[in-house]
Amino acid sequence: MSYKFSSRSLSRFDGVHPDIRAVFTLALSRSPIDFTVLEGVRSVERQRKLVASGASTTMNSRHLTGHALDVAPLVNGAVSWDWPLYHKLAPVIKQAAKDLGVDLEWGGDWQSFKDGPHWQLSWKKYGKEDMVARSLPKPKPTKPTGLAAIIAAFFAIFGKGRK
C-alpha cells in the first residue's frame, strides 16, 4: 500500500531542509506503515519549554535550524508511541536516505536519551546555515521479478505490438 502525507504533515515541512523532505517523501512511498510528521522547525521558545520539561536535552536542537524532523507511525489513524513500530520504520527511512545520498541520523540510535520520532541531518555534512539541496540521485529502479519479468522480457524481444 502506498501512503501520502496529509495536508497537516505537508505543512510541517515548511522551513525544513529540502533533503529531509526528499528522504521522507521517498520513505513514505515505500513504507509498510503509515506515518505522520509531528514537527519540523521549532521556535526557540518552544525548544526552551521542551528542555525545561525534560522532553529535550539541548538548546542546540537541529529543529531550530530546519535540519530535523519528528515523525510517528499511525495505527488506525492515531499516533503510536510503540517502539517496535519505530524499529519497523527506521530501516525504510535509512534506506531512502542512503538511496538519495543524504547523511541522516536517527534519535533511536543514540546511546543516551533515545528519541524514536527524531531524525536529523548530520552536523558533519550540514552546517546550521546550510539549506542548499544536494544533487540527489534518483533511487535505483528495482528490476521486475516473476510474471512482471516475463512480460518485460516479452516486450523487449517482440515490442509492444504491430503498427
N, C-alpha and C positions, 0 to 999 in steps of 0.2 A: 504494500500500500504506500502511496506517495502522499506526503503531508505538505501543507502550505502554512506559512505564517499568517496569523490573524492580523488585523489592522493594528491592534494594540502592540503586538510583538514588533511589527514593522516600524511603528513609531518609536520604539525603544532603541532602534538602531541609529536614531538621529544623533549626529556628532561622534559616532563610533568610527574607528579606523575602517576604511573600506576592505582591508584584508580580512578583518573579523567577519564582516557581513558576507564576504565571498565564502569563507570557510563554513559558516553556519547555514547558509543557503544550500550549499552542496551537501552538507551533513544531513539536513532535514530531508532532502530528496532521497537519501539512502537509508535513513534511519528506520529500524523496525518499531520504534516507539515515537509517538508524537511528543513534541516538547515546545515550551514557550520561552520567550525572552522575559526574564524578570526585571533586569535592569542593565542599562548601558552606562551612559555618562552620569556622574553624580556631582552634586554641588558640594562645596567644602562644608557647608552647614550640615548637610545630611551625613557626610563622612564623619564629622565630629560626633554626631549623635550615635552613629554605629560604633565608633570606638568607645564612647562613654558607656554604651550598653553591653560591650563585650562581643558584639557581632562582627567587629573588625579589630585588627590589632595595629593598624598603621594610618597615619595621615598622609602617607606617600602612596596611596592606592592608585593603581592603573586606571580605575574608574574615573578619577578626576581629570584625566587627560584623554579619555576616549579610547584607551588601549585595553579595555577589559569588558567582559560581558558575563552576566549571570543567567543561566538557563535552568529550567527544571522540567522533568518528564511530566507528561499529562496522563492521568488514568481516568477514563470516563469523563474527560473534560476538566478535571481538577488537578491542581499541582500536587505532586507526590514528593515527599521528603525521604522516601525509601531508598537507602544506599544501593541495594542491588540494581535498581533501575539506572542510577548514575553510572554504575560499572558496566551496564549494557550500552549506554550512550557513549561513554568515553572512547572506546575503540573506533566507533564510526566517526566521531569528531576528529580524533587524532589522524585517522586515515585521510579525511578530507583535507586537513591542514597539510599533511605530507604531500598529497597529490597536487596541491596548489603551491607548494614551496613556502608555506607560512610557518614561522617558528612560534608555536603556540604552547603555552604551559597550562596544565590543569591543576587547580587547587586540591583536587583529590589525591594528587601525587605528592603533595607537600608532607614533610616529615612531622611537622607540628602544625596545629590549627588547620586540620584538613577541611577543605571547603568544596564540597561536591558541585555546587552550582557554578563555581567561579572558573573562568577561562581568561587568560591574558596573553598578549603578545610579549615575547621575551624582551628583557631590558637590553640584552647584548645586541639585538638586531634592530630594535625600535626604540629610539630615544623619546623623551617626553614631548618634544615639539614635532616629531615625525608623524605626519598624517598623509604621507605620499604612498599611494598604492604601488606595490611592486608589480613587475610584469609577471603576472600569474599564468603559468602554462595551463592549458586545458587538461583536465584529467584524461588519462589514457582510456580509450574506449575498451569496453570488455568485448571479448570475442564471443560470437554466438556459439551455443552448445546445443546438443540434442537435435530436435526437429528444426530449430532455427538455423543450425549449422548446415543441415542438409538442404534446406530451402535456399540459403545464401549461396551454397556451392552450386546448386542447380542454376540459379540466375547468373552466377559468374560464368558458367560454362555456356548456357543456352540463351542468355539475355532475358529481357523482361517481356518478350512477346514479339510477334511479327507486325510489321507495319504495312 
